Amino acid sequence: MFQLDPAFVAPAYDGRSFAALPRSIAGLLTGRQPILLAPDALPGRAAPYGAVLLIVVDGFGWRFVEPRLSYYPALQRFAQAGRATKFTAQFPTTTAAHVTTLQTGQEVGQHGVYEWQYYEPEVGAVVTPLLYSYAGTKEREQLRKAKIDPRRILPTRTLYQDLAELGVRTTIFQHREYLQSTYTEALLTAAQPVGHRMLAEALVNVRQALARAEAPAYFVLYYDRIDMLAHEYGPNSPHVAAEIDLFLTALERHLLAVLAPQQDTLVLLTADHGFMETDPATCVYINLDERFAGYERYLVKDDKGRPREPAGSARDYFLYVDDARLDEAQAFFAERLAGVAQVARTADLAAAGFFGSQPPSDALRARLGNLVILPYHGKTVWWYEKERFEQRFYGHHGGLTRQELEIPLLALAIPRT
């Protein structure tokens, strides 16, 4: 029987899960759908609201929020006049999984876009869905150039289409660099995207939109700079502390303190995941470390006889193992990674509800490796190919530690003016 290592936390798919957020928007705005969020995570005012603003701060996990609740005015505003609640992210704790849940309303186990990179059977290769490219490259839109129809590999129904059928208008505020992409075009169907270059620009755009909103209206602001710096410098770095300070100060001064909404508005703030500190110098590369000599015999091969490229990340490394050798492979990797990582069957994780409240969809099962390496605190395990697959980060996520899985839900009701 599967047992999760005590070093890890299991994701919840209840009223305190990221997955409950997008599926509650229709109820919060129309009263015609259930609100799945825990009642005590929301302000006392009864729905429906005329407008909902959801601020998604990439990487802004509970580890960053909790110690700042008492002294940043923006956070104090939520904690004292609204709600500040610890939630859990989904597994894997990745942006791809959560942004796709945000756009579709589906748990990761249903939409199947679970990681930065994974094997896509419709393409016959490991791909990066957000870049719409093959894995191991920074070039965008390679799959478009290869004439891969996005309807074959990305969800075809969005939450915004469902909301539009209820009369809800959706506006998405995100950085301009993300607007012109196949993923964005597919997953923002029925929403109005608004690009920005700077945080100040985004906050003013949101403030102005709320001042003229017609009910029911849904607004999403996505901010990614904390995540970018936490990867490059580490979550405990002064660079991340400075970026958090900048964000929270600007949020208070240029949005929360001066917001004059046209409608009774619910402001929500959350994150897609938290962060774990990592060290590139200590990463275990299974194809370089002599302890793993002969590992190739366990892995599925491509048409050239090479092991299939890695899926996931150095915090949740999914292996595509020959089913006939799964027991042997699990024992092989577990023995060599003792004290470094737990090695689990993804079928066991799925049966235990790690990918959602429902059995995994065909889309997820087709893409999922059958074995996953879950490194402990501060550890990383990966595959090495120079300039293609390297663990260069001083902060990472994807795994099941408390630091990665725990996220905030901040909620504040603001009456119309």
KOLDRENDO-764766 format. One line per field, with one value per residue (C-alpha): residue in three letters; x, y, z. Coordinates in Angstrom, 1 decimal, m for minus. Layout:
residues N
rest	c(ALA|...);
X	c(X|...);
Y	c(Y|...);
Z	c(Z|...);
//
This chain:
residues 417
rest	c(MET|PHE|GLN|LEU|ASP|PRO|ALA|PHE|VAL|ALA|PRO|ALA|TYR|ASP|GLY|ARG|SER|PHE|ALA|ALA|LEU|PRO|ARG|SER|ILE|ALA|GLY|LEU|LEU|THR|GLY|ARG|GLN|PRO|ILE|LEU|LEU|ALA|PRO|ASP|ALA|LEU|PRO|GLY|ARG|ALA|ALA|PRO|TYR|GLY|ALA|VAL|LEU|LEU|ILE|VAL|VAL|ASP|GLY|PHE|GLY|TRP|ARG|PHE|VAL|GLU|PRO|ARG|LEU|SER|TYR|TYR|PRO|ALA|LEU|GLN|ARG|PHE|ALA|GLN|ALA|GLY|ARG|ALA|THR|LYS|PHE|THR|ALA|GLN|PHE|PRO|THR|THR|THR|ALA|ALA|HIS|VAL|THR|THR|LEU|GLN|THR|GLY|GLN|GLU|VAL|GLY|GLN|HIS|GLY|VAL|TYR|GLU|TRP|GLN|TYR|TYR|GLU|PRO|GLU|VAL|GLY|ALA|VAL|VAL|THR|PRO|LEU|LEU|TYR|SER|TYR|ALA|GLY|THR|LYS|GLU|ARG|GLU|GLN|LEU|ARG|LYS|ALA|LYS|ILE|ASP|PRO|ARG|ARG|ILE|LEU|PRO|THR|ARG|THR|LEU|TYR|GLN|ASP|LEU|ALA|GLU|LEU|GLY|VAL|ARG|THR|THR|ILE|PHE|GLN|HIS|ARG|GLU|TYR|LEU|GLN|SER|THR|TYR|THR|GLU|ALA|LEU|LEU|THR|ALA|ALA|GLN|PRO|VAL|GLY|HIS|ARG|MET|LEU|ALA|GLU|ALA|LEU|VAL|ASN|VAL|ARG|GLN|ALA|LEU|ALA|ARG|ALA|GLU|ALA|PRO|ALA|TYR|PHE|VAL|LEU|TYR|TYR|ASP|ARG|ILE|ASP|MET|LEU|ALA|HIS|GLU|TYR|GLY|PRO|ASN|SER|PRO|HIS|VAL|ALA|ALA|GLU|ILE|ASP|LEU|PHE|LEU|THR|ALA|LEU|GLU|ARG|HIS|LEU|LEU|ALA|VAL|LEU|ALA|PRO|GLN|GLN|ASP|THR|LEU|VAL|LEU|LEU|THR|ALA|ASP|HIS|GLY|PHE|MET|GLU|THR|ASP|PRO|ALA|THR|CYS|VAL|TYR|ILE|ASN|LEU|ASP|GLU|ARG|PHE|ALA|GLY|TYR|GLU|ARG|TYR|LEU|VAL|LYS|ASP|ASP|LYS|GLY|ARG|PRO|ARG|GLU|PRO|ALA|GLY|SER|ALA|ARG|ASP|TYR|PHE|LEU|TYR|VAL|ASP|ASP|ALA|ARG|LEU|ASP|GLU|ALA|GLN|ALA|PHE|PHE|ALA|GLU|ARG|LEU|ALA|GLY|VAL|ALA|GLN|VAL|ALA|ARG|THR|ALA|ASP|LEU|ALA|ALA|ALA|GLY|PHE|PHE|GLY|SER|GLN|PRO|PRO|SER|ASP|ALA|LEU|ARG|ALA|ARG|LEU|GLY|ASN|LEU|VAL|ILE|LEU|PRO|TYR|HIS|GLY|LYS|THR|VAL|TRP|TRP|TYR|GLU|LYS|GLU|ARG|PHE|GLU|GLN|ARG|PHE|TYR|GLY|HIS|HIS|GLY|GLY|LEU|THR|ARG|GLN|GLU|LEU|GLU|ILE|PRO|LEU|LEU|ALA|LEU|ALA|ILE|PRO|ARG|THR);
X	c(0.0|1.3|2.5|3.6|6.9|6.3|8.5|5.7|2.2|m0.7|m2.7|m6.3|m9.0|m11.6|m12.8|m9.2|m7.7|m6.6|m8.8|m11.9|m11.2|m12.1|m15.0|m16.5|m16.4|m19.8|m21.4|m19.7|m20.9|m24.3|m25.6|m26.6|m23.7|m22.3|m19.5|m16.9|m14.6|m14.8|m17.3|m14.8|m12.3|m14.6|m15.8|m19.2|m21.0|m23.3|m22.8|m23.5|m21.0|m21.1|m17.4|m14.6|m10.9|m8.6|m4.9|m2.6|0.9|3.2|5.3|3.9|3.5|2.3|6.0|6.2|2.8|2.5|5.5|4.4|0.7|1.2|3.2|2.4|m0.7|m1.9|m1.8|m3.2|m6.1|m7.0|m6.3|m8.2|m11.1|m11.4|m9.9|m6.3|m6.4|m3.8|m4.8|m3.0|m1.9|m2.4|0.2|2.4|3.1|3.7|2.5|1.4|m0.9|m2.4|m2.7|m4.5|m6.9|m7.5|m8.4|m10.5|m12.0|m10.8|m8.5|m5.1|m6.2|m8.8|m7.1|m3.9|m1.4|0.5|4.0|6.4|7.4|6.0|5.6|2.7|1.6|m0.2|3.2|5.4|7.8|8.3|6.9|6.6|2.9|3.2|5.9|4.1|7.5|9.6|11.4|15.0|14.7|13.8|12.4|8.6|6.0|7.9|4.8|2.9|5.6|5.3|1.6|0.5|m3.2|m3.5|m6.9|m5.0|m2.9|m4.5|m8.0|m10.7|m13.2|m12.4|m14.0|m14.5|m16.9|m18.9|m19.0|m20.0|m23.0|m24.1|m23.6|m20.2|m17.6|m13.9|m10.9|m7.3|m4.4|m1.0|2.4|2.6|5.2|2.5|m0.2|1.0|1.1|m0.8|m1.4|m2.8|m5.0|m6.4|m6.9|m8.3|m11.2|m14.1|m11.9|m10.5|m6.7|m5.1|m1.3|1.1|4.8|5.1|3.3|2.2|0.6|m1.2|m2.6|m3.8|m5.4|m7.2|m8.3|m9.8|m11.5|m13.2|m14.3|m16.4|m17.3|m20.8|m22.1|m21.3|m17.6|m14.6|m11.1|m7.8|m4.4|m1.4|2.0|5.1|8.2|8.5|8.6|11.3|13.6|13.0|14.2|17.3|18.4|16.5|13.4|15.5|17.4|17.3|16.2|13.0|12.4|12.8|10.4|7.8|8.2|7.7|4.7|2.9|3.6|2.4|m0.7|m1.7|m0.9|m2.1|m5.0|m6.4|m6.2|m7.6|m10.0|m13.4|m15.3|m18.5|m19.8|m19.7|m16.4|m14.7|m10.9|m9.1|m5.3|m3.6|m0.6|m0.1|2.6|5.3|9.1|11.9|15.5|17.8|21.5|22.6|25.8|24.1|21.7|21.8|21.9|20.9|22.6|25.9|26.1|27.9|25.6|22.8|24.9|22.6|19.5|18.7|17.4|14.3|13.2|11.0|13.1|12.4|12.5|16.3|16.8|17.4|15.7|12.7|13.5|12.6|9.2|8.5|11.3|14.2|11.6|9.2|11.0|8.6|10.1|8.7|9.5|8.9|5.7|7.2|10.1|8.3|8.9|12.5|13.0|11.3|13.6|16.6|16.0|14.7|17.8|20.2|18.1|17.7|17.8|17.5|14.0|10.9|10.3|6.6|4.4|2.1|m0.7|m0.5|m0.6|m3.5|m5.4|m4.7|m6.2|m3.0|m4.2|m7.7|m11.0|m11.8|m9.9|m7.4|m8.6|m7.3|m5.3|m3.4|m2.8|m1.4|1.1|2.1|5.3|4.6|7.3|8.0|11.1|10.1|13.2|13.2|13.9|16.5|17.3|17.0|17.2|17.3|18.7|21.7|22.1|24.2|22.1|19.0|18.3|20.2|19.2|20.4|17.9|18.5|14.8|12.4|9.0|6.9|7.2|5.2|7.0|5.1|7.1|5.9|2.4|1.0|m0.4|m2.6|m6.1|m6.7|m10.2|m11.6|m15.1|m15.1|m18.4|m19.2|m18.8);
Y	c(0.0|3.4|5.7|9.3|10.1|12.3|15.0|15.7|17.1|15.6|18.1|18.7|19.0|20.4|24.0|25.0|24.0|26.1|23.9|25.2|28.8|28.9|26.6|29.0|32.1|31.5|31.1|34.2|36.3|34.9|32.8|30.2|27.8|26.3|28.1|25.4|27.5|27.0|29.5|30.7|31.5|34.2|37.5|37.5|39.3|37.0|36.4|37.3|40.2|42.5|41.9|39.5|40.4|37.4|38.3|35.3|35.9|33.3|31.5|33.7|30.7|30.8|30.8|34.3|35.5|34.4|36.2|39.5|39.5|41.7|44.5|45.1|47.3|45.4|42.1|43.6|44.9|41.3|39.8|42.4|43.4|40.2|36.7|35.3|31.5|28.8|26.7|24.0|23.9|20.9|18.3|18.9|22.3|23.9|26.9|24.8|22.8|25.8|28.3|25.6|24.9|28.7|28.8|25.7|25.3|21.7|19.9|19.0|15.3|16.3|18.8|16.8|19.8|18.8|20.0|22.3|19.4|15.9|13.3|14.1|11.0|13.1|14.5|11.5|13.7|15.5|19.0|22.2|23.1|26.7|27.5|25.2|23.8|20.7|20.2|21.2|24.5|28.1|28.7|29.3|28.0|25.1|23.0|25.6|25.6|21.8|22.3|20.6|21.5|22.8|21.1|17.8|18.6|21.5|21.8|22.9|24.3|27.3|28.5|31.8|30.2|28.7|32.1|33.9|31.6|32.9|36.5|37.0|39.1|38.1|40.3|38.9|41.2|39.7|40.6|41.4|38.7|36.0|37.4|36.2|32.5|29.4|28.4|31.9|32.0|28.6|29.0|32.5|31.8|34.0|36.3|39.7|39.8|43.1|43.3|45.3|45.8|47.1|46.3|49.9|49.8|46.6|48.0|51.2|49.2|47.0|49.9|51.7|48.6|48.0|51.7|51.2|47.5|46.3|43.4|40.5|40.9|38.8|40.1|38.2|39.8|37.4|38.6|36.5|38.5|37.0|33.5|34.6|36.0|33.0|30.7|32.7|33.8|31.5|32.1|33.4|35.9|39.7|40.0|38.1|40.1|43.3|42.2|41.1|44.5|46.3|44.2|44.6|48.3|49.0|46.8|48.9|52.3|51.9|49.5|48.6|52.0|53.9|51.4|52.9|50.1|50.5|47.3|45.5|43.7|40.6|40.8|37.5|36.9|33.6|31.8|28.8|27.3|28.1|27.5|25.3|26.5|24.4|24.3|23.5|22.1|19.3|18.1|14.3|13.6|10.0|9.7|11.0|9.5|6.1|4.7|4.6|2.7|0.6|2.7|2.8|m0.8|0.3|3.2|3.4|4.1|6.4|5.2|5.7|3.5|6.4|6.8|9.0|12.6|13.6|14.9|17.2|18.9|18.4|18.6|16.0|13.9|11.7|8.6|6.6|3.0|m0.3|m1.6|m5.1|m3.8|m1.3|m3.1|m3.6|0.0|1.4|m0.6|0.4|4.1|4.0|2.3|4.8|7.8|6.9|10.1|12.1|11.4|9.2|7.1|6.5|5.0|7.6|5.0|5.0|8.8|8.9|6.3|8.4|11.5|13.5|14.6|15.6|14.4|12.3|9.5|10.9|11.6|9.7|12.9|12.8|9.1|9.1|11.8|10.7|8.8|5.7|6.4|9.8|10.9|13.3|14.9|15.9|19.4|21.2|18.2|17.9|14.9|15.4|14.4|16.2|17.3|20.5|23.5|21.4|19.7|21.2|22.2|25.8|27.1|28.3|28.0|25.5|23.9|21.0|18.7|18.0|19.8|22.2|25.1|24.2|23.1|25.7|28.8|31.7|32.7|36.3|37.6|41.1|42.6|46.2|47.9|50.0|53.7);
Z	c(0.0|m1.0|1.8|1.3|3.0|6.1|4.5|2.0|2.1|0.1|m2.0|m1.1|m3.7|m1.4|m0.5|0.3|m3.0|m5.9|m8.1|m6.3|m7.2|m10.9|m10.4|m7.9|m10.1|m11.7|m8.3|m6.9|m9.9|m10.7|m7.8|m10.3|m9.7|m6.5|m4.7|m4.0|m1.9|1.9|3.3|6.0|3.3|2.0|3.5|5.2|2.4|0.5|m3.2|m5.9|m6.5|m9.4|m10.2|m9.1|m9.4|m9.1|m8.7|m9.4|m8.2|m9.7|m7.0|m4.1|m1.7|1.9|3.0|1.6|2.7|6.3|7.8|6.0|7.1|10.1|8.6|4.9|4.5|1.5|3.4|6.6|4.6|3.6|7.1|9.1|6.8|4.8|5.0|4.8|4.5|3.8|0.7|m1.1|m4.7|m7.0|m7.8|m9.6|m8.1|m11.5|m13.4|m16.4|m14.2|m12.5|m15.3|m17.3|m14.4|m14.2|m17.9|m18.0|m14.6|m14.6|m12.1|m13.5|m13.6|m16.1|m18.4|m18.5|m18.9|m15.8|m16.2|m18.1|m20.3|m20.9|m23.6|m25.9|m27.8|m30.4|m31.4|m30.5|m28.6|m25.3|m25.6|m23.6|m24.0|m22.8|m25.4|m27.9|m28.7|m28.4|m25.0|m24.6|m26.5|m25.6|m29.0|m29.1|m31.4|m33.0|m32.9|m34.9|m37.5|m37.6|m38.3|m35.1|m34.5|m30.9|m30.7|m30.7|m27.6|m25.7|m24.0|m26.4|m23.9|m21.6|m18.4|m20.1|m22.6|m19.7|m18.0|m21.2|m21.5|m18.0|m19.2|m17.5|m19.3|m18.6|m19.0|m18.5|m17.6|m18.4|m19.7|m23.4|m24.0|m23.4|m25.6|m29.0|m28.4|m29.4|m25.8|m25.0|m28.1|m27.3|m23.6|m23.6|m25.9|m24.9|m22.7|m23.5|m23.0|m22.1|m22.2|m20.0|m19.7|m16.1|m12.8|m12.4|m15.9|m15.0|m11.7|m13.2|m16.0|m13.5|m11.4|m14.4|m15.7|m12.3|m12.2|m15.4|m15.1|m15.9|m13.9|m13.9|m14.7|m14.0|m14.1|m13.7|m13.2|m13.6|m12.2|m12.7|m11.6|m8.1|m9.6|m12.1|m9.4|m7.0|m9.7|m10.5|m7.1|m4.7|m2.5|0.5|m1.6|m1.1|m4.7|m4.0|m0.8|m2.8|m5.5|m3.0|m1.3|m4.6|m5.5|m2.2|m1.9|m5.4|m4.9|m1.9|m3.2|m6.8|m6.4|m3.0|m1.3|m4.3|m5.8|m6.6|m8.2|m10.2|m8.7|m5.4|m5.9|m4.4|m4.6|m4.4|m4.3|m4.7|m6.1|m8.3|m6.1|m3.6|m3.7|m2.6|m2.3|m4.4|m5.4|m9.0|m7.7|m5.8|m8.5|m9.0|m12.8|m13.4|m16.7|m15.3|m11.8|m12.0|m9.3|m12.0|m14.6|m16.6|m15.9|m19.6|m19.6|m17.7|m19.8|m22.8|m26.0|m28.9|m32.5|m32.5|m29.4|m27.0|m23.7|m23.9|m22.8|m19.3|m18.2|m15.3|m13.6|m11.1|m8.3|m9.9|m12.4|m14.3|m15.8|m18.7|m17.7|m19.5|m17.8|m17.6|m15.5|m13.3|m10.0|m10.8|m11.9|m8.8|m6.5|m8.6|m8.3|m4.7|m3.5|m5.2|m4.1|m0.5|1.6|m1.6|m2.9|m2.7|m5.8|m6.4|m9.0|m10.5|m10.5|m6.7|m6.6|m8.9|m6.8|m3.7|m5.4|m5.9|m9.4|m8.4|m7.0|m10.1|m11.8|m14.2|m17.7|m20.8|m21.7|m18.4|m18.4|m21.9|m21.0|m17.5|m16.7|m14.7|m12.1|m10.4|m8.4|m5.6|m4.1|m0.4|1.0|m1.0|m3.3|m7.0|m9.4|m13.2|m16.6|m18.1|m21.7|m22.0|m23.0|m23.1|m19.8|m16.9|m13.3|m13.1|m10.6|m7.0|m6.4|m7.9|m7.5|m8.8|m5.7|m2.6|0.2|2.4|0.9|m2.6|m1.9|0.5|m1.1|0.1|m0.6|0.4|0.0|0.5|m0.3|m1.6|m1.9|m5.0|m4.8);
//
